Amino acid sequence: MRETSEARRSELIVATLKSLRKHGYINSTINTISEESGLSRGLISHYFANKDDLLIVAHKYYLQNVDDFFRHVVWSTRSGGHFGKLLHSASVPFLRDTGFERMMVHYFSAAWMLPEVLRMHRDLWGRYRTNIQHRISAAARERGLVMDTRLAAITLTQLIDGLWLGWVMEESYSQEDCRMILRKWLCDQFGEDPAKYPLTPDIDLTHFETAAPLPHVID
């Protein structure tokens, strides 16, 4: 019985992500989620208090997948020393296309109406920036360089955010373009030759351990 209950919760969470992807935050309703899941409104109400409760849980689920993928990339990267790990850490948002990127833009707008979503966003991005700063520090020590790692981390993560938002909203440049820009910026800061560092890490980017797997979506 417990397994059935958990399975239905998971189905509703995934259906919520699909609804947000299609309809956005404002237009996603218990009805659209019910249609995506094939489960009744009454059953949804049994598991979740309301639409916002479901949206918050779904956001947490998606961010867990994002975090698990980041960890997989960082810990699986073996070449290039600390700089290689820094480069691929910065490139994580551009190493896969989940099909749910536009959904995140809807969550950005919802964050000001749902404080818990804003808190989760700040927590994940804060930890990401801290990780990037640590990797900048390690790469700098490796080369005997002195730099303001805090400001470097802020600059780099804002460059990443801007590239990501432009890639999602404009669709006028590719993920590879973004990785090339990040590689050049980092190599300029550290005096490295971009040709020495591949744009994509030599690891499996499809299979990784996560408690929050995402469904395959087709436009």
Order of alpha helices (4+ residues) and beta strands (2+ residues): alpha-alpha-alpha-alpha-alpha-alpha-alpha-alpha-alpha
